[in-house]
Amino acid sequence: MKKLQKLMTALVLILFGGGVTFIITFNQLTDIYQKQLDEIKTNEVVMKTAEIQTYIDRYFVGDEDPSAMADAAASAMVSAAGDRWSYYISAADYREYMEKMNNAYVGIGVTIQQVEAGCEIMELTPGGSAEEAGVQVGDVMTKVDGEDIAELTVDEITNLVRGEPGTVVELTFLRGGEELTLSVERRIVEQDVTTGKLLDGDIGYVRILNFDRNCASQTIAVIKDLLGQGAKSLILDVRNNPGGYKGELVDVLDYLLPEGPLFRMVEYDGGEYVDYSDADCLDVPMVVLVNENTYSAAEFFAAALREYEAADIVGAKTCGKGRYQNTFRLSDGSAVVLSCGTYYTPNGESLADVGVTPDVETPMEEEKIILLYRDELSEEDDGQLQAAIKLLR
């Protein structure tokens, strides 16, 4: 501040001493000073990276990869900002990132498992292009467009099979000891975000995988279907849910909760915004299942339902996130995801580094946490699910 005051005094003396009269406010002088500081910071980054590049170009004896160096520098720059929720996405990874956020990918509609000869078809998407082309569960894929895939990883095989929608990929399979080749069209395959079923006859179990694209419409549809089947209460499972879009979260909460504030946020520029629910709501007993891997929108979902006394929470304490991120696409196709504001529950509480502590804490053994993540944990062995059922009974 003393440095700023000296700068202000010097500017005032220069301006008035020169015989020209200006009226400069304190805020204007502050802006000038801040702009100079910002330019110094920017120049420092540009100068350092340019200097390093000069030494590499002149003295380095290896064959550097400029794209890889740029990716590494960008990733390190965002990481050095010190925010665990901000990160860099390379251009090569951006499509996969958007597919995840959209709960849709370009593919042929199969689930595969690596085997010695290539990969075995474990599951087919009903109505998908692979099913239409005649692919069957149990077929072993050995070639993609004539390329042998026996030595490739599952990720490498997946990247070969995927491509632009509307294009065709030639797949070679082994079936019953015989080889056959099928032409399969690549299409946009939408993934189910929310699934549901009845437990104990009248408890509707709703599993929400994330709050990305299509979450709200699918979740509301599943709940309505379960209620139509006779569900008298709901278990909303957001364990291992990494969060997602605010709009999807707000739409689900609006369907469940009565009139009032829902999502409060303060942006980078100090602007404050609140999303509200209307008067329509769902009036049935509810329990939310959470665990250590319940993040962001998912833990907010649980907190909001509890603050409205609409649901109890069962499971393990959530991670504790209180900032939201925006994605900025860069000119080369890469992107940065930056924390641009903070958010608060309907009652104005921050979850940052606090998380949500369940009303009924139910620890789970590490082996079972892994099974749950793989969707291989039985209902009988799922202590958290059983605790939720008991609470509703």
C-alpha positions as CSV (number, residue, x, y, z in Angstrom):
1,M,0.0,0.0,0.0
2,K,2.9,2.4,0.8
3,K,4.3,1.7,-2.7
4,L,0.9,2.5,-4.2
5,Q,0.6,5.7,-2.3
6,K,4.1,6.8,-3.5
7,L,3.1,6.1,-7.1
8,M,-0.1,8.1,-6.7
9,T,1.7,11.1,-5.2
10,A,4.3,11.0,-8.1
11,L,1.5,10.9,-10.7
12,V,-0.4,13.7,-9.2
13,L,2.8,15.9,-9.0
14,I,3.7,15.1,-12.6
15,L,0.2,15.8,-13.9
16,F,-0.4,19.1,-12.1
17,G,3.3,20.2,-12.4
18,G,3.1,20.0,-16.2
19,G,0.3,22.7,-16.3
20,V,-2.4,20.2,-17.3
21,T,-5.2,19.6,-14.8
22,F,-6.7,16.0,-14.5
23,I,-9.1,14.6,-11.9
24,I,-7.9,11.1,-11.2
25,T,-9.7,9.1,-8.6
26,F,-8.1,6.7,-6.1
27,N,-9.8,3.8,-8.0
28,Q,-8.4,4.9,-11.3
29,L,-4.9,5.1,-9.9
30,T,-5.3,1.6,-8.3
31,D,-6.4,0.3,-11.7
32,I,-3.3,1.7,-13.3
33,Y,-1.1,0.2,-10.7
34,Q,-2.8,-3.2,-10.9
35,K,-2.6,-3.2,-14.7
36,Q,1.2,-2.6,-14.5
37,L,1.5,-5.5,-12.0
38,D,-0.6,-7.8,-14.3
39,E,1.6,-6.9,-17.2
40,I,4.8,-7.7,-15.2
41,K,3.4,-11.1,-14.2
42,T,2.4,-11.9,-17.8
43,N,5.8,-10.8,-19.1
44,E,7.6,-12.8,-16.5
45,V,5.8,-16.0,-17.7
46,V,6.4,-15.3,-21.4
47,M,10.0,-14.2,-20.9
48,K,10.9,-17.3,-18.8
49,T,9.3,-19.8,-21.2
50,A,10.8,-18.0,-24.2
51,E,14.2,-18.0,-22.6
52,I,14.1,-21.7,-21.9
53,Q,12.9,-22.4,-25.5
54,T,15.9,-20.5,-26.8
55,Y,18.4,-22.6,-24.8
56,I,16.7,-25.8,-25.9
57,D,16.7,-24.7,-29.6
58,R,20.4,-23.8,-29.4
59,Y,22.0,-26.4,-27.2
60,F,19.7,-29.4,-26.7
61,V,21.1,-32.5,-28.4
62,G,17.9,-34.5,-28.4
63,D,14.8,-34.4,-30.6
64,E,12.3,-32.4,-28.6
65,D,8.5,-32.7,-29.2
66,P,7.2,-29.1,-29.2
67,S,3.6,-30.2,-28.7
68,A,4.5,-32.4,-25.7
69,M,6.6,-29.6,-24.3
70,A,3.7,-27.1,-24.7
71,D,1.3,-29.5,-23.0
72,A,3.7,-30.1,-20.1
73,A,4.3,-26.4,-19.6
74,A,0.5,-25.6,-19.7
75,S,-0.3,-28.4,-17.3
76,A,2.5,-27.2,-14.9
77,M,1.3,-23.6,-15.1
78,V,-2.3,-24.5,-14.1
79,S,-1.0,-26.8,-11.4
80,A,1.3,-24.1,-10.0
81,A,-1.8,-21.9,-9.4
82,G,-2.3,-24.1,-6.3
83,D,-5.9,-25.1,-6.9
84,R,-6.6,-28.9,-6.8
85,W,-9.8,-28.5,-8.8
86,S,-8.2,-26.7,-11.8
87,Y,-6.4,-28.6,-14.5
88,Y,-5.3,-28.7,-18.1
89,I,-6.7,-30.9,-20.9
90,S,-4.6,-31.6,-24.0
91,A,-6.1,-31.3,-27.5
92,A,-5.8,-35.1,-27.8
93,D,-7.8,-35.7,-24.6
94,Y,-10.4,-33.0,-25.2
95,R,-12.8,-35.2,-27.2
96,E,-12.8,-37.9,-24.5
97,Y,-13.4,-35.2,-21.9
98,M,-16.4,-33.8,-23.7
99,E,-17.8,-37.3,-24.3
100,K,-17.7,-37.9,-20.6
101,M,-19.4,-34.6,-19.8
102,N,-22.1,-35.3,-22.4
103,N,-22.7,-38.9,-21.2
104,A,-22.3,-40.0,-24.9
105,Y,-19.5,-41.3,-27.1
106,V,-18.9,-42.1,-30.7
107,G,-18.6,-45.9,-31.0
108,I,-20.3,-49.1,-31.9
109,G,-22.1,-50.0,-28.7
110,V,-20.1,-52.8,-27.1
111,T,-18.4,-53.6,-23.8
112,I,-15.1,-55.4,-24.2
113,Q,-12.7,-57.4,-22.1
114,Q,-9.1,-58.1,-23.1
115,V,-8.1,-61.7,-23.9
116,E,-5.1,-63.3,-25.4
117,A,-6.2,-63.0,-29.1
118,G,-7.6,-59.5,-28.8
119,C,-10.8,-58.6,-26.9
120,E,-14.0,-60.4,-26.1
121,I,-17.4,-58.8,-26.5
122,M,-19.0,-58.9,-23.1
123,E,-22.1,-56.8,-23.7
124,L,-24.0,-55.2,-26.6
125,T,-26.0,-51.9,-26.4
126,P,-29.6,-52.8,-27.4
127,G,-30.3,-51.3,-30.8
128,G,-26.7,-50.3,-31.2
129,S,-24.8,-50.5,-34.5
130,A,-22.7,-53.6,-33.5
131,E,-25.9,-55.5,-32.6
132,E,-27.4,-54.5,-36.0
133,A,-24.3,-55.6,-37.8
134,G,-24.5,-59.1,-36.3
135,V,-21.9,-58.9,-33.6
136,Q,-22.7,-61.3,-30.7
137,V,-21.7,-61.6,-27.1
138,G,-18.8,-64.0,-26.8
139,D,-17.2,-63.0,-30.2
140,V,-13.5,-62.3,-29.9
141,M,-12.3,-59.3,-31.9
142,T,-8.9,-59.9,-33.5
143,K,-8.5,-57.1,-36.0
144,V,-9.6,-53.5,-36.6
145,D,-9.5,-52.3,-40.2
146,G,-7.1,-55.2,-40.9
147,E,-4.7,-54.3,-38.0
148,D,-4.0,-57.2,-35.6
149,I,-4.9,-56.1,-32.0
150,A,-3.5,-59.0,-30.0
151,E,-0.7,-56.8,-28.6
152,L,-2.7,-53.7,-27.9
153,T,-4.3,-52.5,-24.7
154,V,-8.0,-52.0,-24.2
155,D,-7.6,-48.3,-24.5
156,E,-5.6,-48.6,-27.7
157,I,-8.2,-51.0,-29.2
158,T,-11.0,-48.6,-28.1
159,N,-9.3,-45.6,-29.9
160,L,-9.0,-47.7,-33.1
161,V,-12.6,-48.6,-33.0
162,R,-13.8,-45.1,-32.4
163,G,-13.9,-42.4,-35.0
164,E,-16.2,-39.9,-36.6
165,P,-19.9,-40.6,-36.5
166,G,-21.3,-42.0,-39.7
167,T,-18.0,-43.7,-40.8
168,V,-17.6,-47.5,-41.0
169,V,-15.0,-49.7,-39.3
170,E,-14.1,-53.2,-40.5
171,L,-13.9,-55.7,-37.5
172,T,-12.6,-59.2,-37.7
173,F,-13.9,-61.7,-35.1
174,L,-13.4,-65.3,-34.1
175,R,-16.7,-67.1,-33.5
176,G,-16.8,-70.9,-32.8
177,G,-13.3,-71.3,-34.3
178,E,-14.2,-69.5,-37.5
179,E,-13.1,-66.0,-38.6
180,L,-15.6,-63.5,-39.9
181,T,-15.4,-59.8,-40.8
182,L,-18.3,-57.4,-40.2
183,S,-18.7,-53.7,-41.3
184,V,-20.0,-51.6,-38.3
185,E,-21.1,-48.0,-38.5
186,R,-19.8,-45.6,-35.8
187,R,-22.6,-43.8,-34.1
188,I,-23.2,-41.5,-31.1
189,V,-24.0,-43.9,-28.2
190,E,-25.8,-42.3,-25.2
191,Q,-25.0,-43.8,-21.8
192,D,-27.5,-44.3,-19.0
193,V,-26.8,-41.8,-16.2
194,T,-29.6,-43.0,-13.9
195,T,-30.9,-46.5,-13.2
196,G,-33.6,-47.6,-10.8
197,K,-35.4,-50.7,-9.3
198,L,-37.7,-51.6,-6.5
199,L,-36.3,-53.0,-3.3
200,D,-38.4,-54.9,-0.7
201,G,-41.5,-54.3,-2.8
202,D,-42.0,-50.6,-2.3
203,I,-38.6,-48.9,-1.8
204,G,-37.5,-47.1,-5.0
205,Y,-33.7,-47.4,-5.5
206,V,-32.2,-44.7,-7.8
207,R,-28.6,-44.7,-8.7
208,I,-27.2,-41.5,-10.2
209,L,-23.8,-42.0,-11.8
210,N,-23.0,-38.3,-12.4
211,F,-24.7,-34.9,-12.9
212,D,-23.4,-34.4,-16.4
213,R,-25.6,-34.0,-19.5
214,N,-29.0,-35.7,-19.4
215,C,-28.9,-36.4,-15.7
216,A,-32.0,-34.4,-14.8
217,S,-34.3,-35.8,-17.5
218,Q,-33.2,-39.4,-16.8
219,T,-33.3,-39.1,-13.0
220,I,-36.8,-37.6,-13.0
221,A,-38.0,-40.2,-15.5
222,V,-36.7,-43.0,-13.4
223,I,-38.2,-41.7,-10.2
224,K,-41.6,-41.2,-11.9
225,D,-41.4,-44.8,-13.2
226,L,-40.7,-46.2,-9.7
227,L,-43.5,-44.2,-8.2
228,G,-45.8,-45.6,-10.9
229,Q,-44.7,-49.1,-9.9
230,G,-45.7,-48.5,-6.3
231,A,-42.6,-47.0,-4.6
232,K,-43.6,-45.3,-1.4
233,S,-40.0,-44.1,-0.5
234,L,-36.7,-43.5,-2.3
235,I,-33.1,-44.3,-1.8
236,L,-31.0,-41.9,-3.9
237,D,-27.5,-43.4,-4.4
238,V,-24.8,-40.8,-5.3
239,R,-21.8,-42.9,-4.0
240,N,-18.8,-42.6,-6.4
241,N,-20.6,-39.7,-8.1
242,P,-18.1,-37.1,-9.2
243,G,-20.6,-34.3,-9.7
244,G,-21.2,-32.4,-13.0
245,Y,-23.2,-29.5,-14.3
246,K,-24.9,-27.0,-12.0
247,G,-28.0,-26.9,-14.3
248,E,-28.6,-30.6,-14.1
249,L,-28.2,-30.5,-10.3
250,V,-30.6,-27.6,-9.9
251,D,-33.3,-29.3,-12.2
252,V,-33.2,-32.5,-10.1
253,L,-33.4,-30.5,-6.8
254,D,-36.2,-28.3,-8.2
255,Y,-38.2,-31.5,-8.9
256,L,-37.6,-32.9,-5.4
257,L,-37.8,-29.8,-3.2
258,P,-40.4,-27.1,-2.3
259,E,-40.1,-23.4,-3.1
260,G,-36.9,-21.7,-1.8
261,P,-33.2,-21.1,-2.6
262,L,-31.2,-23.9,-4.0
263,F,-27.7,-23.1,-5.3
264,R,-25.9,-20.0,-4.2
265,M,-22.7,-18.9,-5.9
266,V,-20.2,-16.1,-5.8
267,E,-18.3,-15.5,-9.1
268,Y,-14.7,-14.4,-9.6
269,D,-15.8,-10.8,-10.0
270,G,-17.8,-10.7,-6.7
271,G,-21.2,-11.2,-8.4
272,E,-23.7,-13.3,-6.3
273,Y,-26.3,-15.5,-7.9
274,V,-29.0,-17.8,-6.4
275,D,-31.1,-20.5,-8.2
276,Y,-34.6,-21.1,-6.7
277,S,-37.0,-24.0,-6.6
278,D,-40.7,-23.6,-7.4
279,A,-43.5,-24.8,-5.1
280,D,-43.9,-28.2,-6.7
281,C,-42.1,-31.0,-4.8
282,L,-42.0,-34.7,-4.1
283,D,-43.4,-35.6,-0.7
284,V,-42.1,-39.1,0.0
285,P,-39.5,-40.3,2.6
286,M,-36.0,-40.2,1.1
287,V,-32.5,-41.3,2.0
288,V,-29.3,-40.3,0.2
289,L,-26.4,-42.7,0.1
290,V,-22.9,-41.0,0.0
291,N,-19.3,-42.1,0.4
292,E,-15.7,-40.8,0.3
293,N,-15.9,-40.5,-3.5
294,T,-19.1,-38.4,-3.5
295,Y,-17.9,-35.1,-5.0
296,S,-19.0,-31.6,-5.9
297,A,-22.6,-31.5,-7.2
298,A,-23.3,-34.9,-5.7
299,E,-22.4,-33.9,-2.1
300,F,-24.2,-30.6,-2.6
301,F,-27.3,-32.7,-3.7
302,A,-27.2,-34.6,-0.4
303,A,-26.6,-31.4,1.7
304,A,-29.5,-29.5,0.0
305,L,-32.0,-32.3,0.6
306,R,-31.0,-32.5,4.3
307,E,-31.2,-28.8,4.8
308,Y,-34.8,-28.9,3.6
309,E,-35.4,-31.8,5.9
310,A,-36.4,-33.8,2.8
311,A,-33.9,-36.7,3.3
312,D,-31.6,-38.3,5.7
313,I,-28.0,-39.2,4.7
314,V,-26.4,-42.6,5.1
315,G,-22.8,-43.7,4.3
316,A,-19.4,-42.1,4.8
317,K,-18.2,-38.5,4.9
318,T,-17.9,-36.8,1.5
319,C,-14.8,-35.2,0.0
320,G,-15.5,-31.5,0.6
321,K,-15.5,-29.3,-2.5
322,G,-16.7,-25.7,-2.5
323,R,-15.5,-24.2,-5.9
324,Y,-17.0,-24.5,-9.3
325,Q,-15.1,-24.6,-12.6
326,N,-15.5,-23.3,-16.1
327,T,-13.8,-24.8,-19.2
328,F,-12.0,-22.5,-21.6
329,R,-11.0,-23.9,-25.0
330,L,-7.6,-22.7,-26.3
331,S,-6.7,-22.0,-29.9
332,D,-4.9,-25.3,-30.5
333,G,-7.9,-27.4,-29.4
334,S,-6.7,-27.9,-25.8
335,A,-8.5,-26.5,-22.8
336,V,-8.1,-25.3,-19.2
337,V,-10.6,-26.0,-16.5
338,L,-10.4,-23.2,-13.9
339,S,-12.1,-22.6,-10.6
340,C,-14.0,-19.4,-11.2
341,G,-16.1,-19.0,-8.1
342,T,-17.4,-20.5,-4.9
343,Y,-20.7,-22.1,-4.1
344,Y,-22.9,-22.5,-1.0
345,T,-25.8,-24.6,0.1
346,P,-29.4,-23.3,0.4
347,N,-28.6,-22.2,4.0
348,G,-25.4,-20.5,2.9
349,E,-22.9,-23.1,4.1
350,S,-19.7,-23.9,2.3
351,L,-18.7,-27.6,1.8
352,A,-15.1,-26.7,1.1
353,D,-12.7,-29.0,3.1
354,V,-15.7,-29.9,5.3
355,G,-17.9,-32.2,3.1
356,V,-21.1,-33.8,4.3
357,T,-21.2,-36.0,7.4
358,P,-24.0,-38.6,7.2
359,D,-26.8,-38.8,9.7
360,V,-26.1,-42.5,9.9
361,E,-22.3,-43.1,9.4
362,T,-21.7,-46.5,8.0
363,P,-18.0,-47.3,7.2
364,M,-17.2,-49.8,4.4
365,E,-14.2,-52.1,4.1
366,E,-11.7,-51.3,1.4
367,E,-12.5,-54.6,-0.5
368,K,-16.2,-53.7,-0.6
369,I,-15.5,-50.1,-1.7
370,I,-13.6,-51.6,-4.7
371,L,-16.5,-54.0,-5.4
372,L,-19.0,-51.1,-5.2
373,Y,-16.9,-49.1,-7.7
374,R,-16.9,-52.0,-10.1
375,D,-20.7,-52.5,-9.6
376,E,-20.0,-56.0,-8.3
377,L,-21.2,-55.6,-4.7
378,S,-24.3,-57.6,-3.9
379,E,-27.3,-55.9,-2.1
380,E,-26.9,-58.3,0.9
381,D,-23.2,-57.3,1.4
382,D,-23.8,-53.6,0.9
383,G,-24.0,-52.4,4.5
384,Q,-24.7,-48.8,3.6
385,L,-27.6,-49.8,1.4
386,Q,-29.0,-52.1,4.1
387,A,-28.7,-49.2,6.6
388,A,-30.7,-47.0,4.3
389,I,-33.4,-49.6,3.9
390,K,-33.5,-50.1,7.7
391,L,-33.9,-46.3,8.2
392,L,-36.8,-46.1,5.8
393,R,-38.5,-49.1,7.5
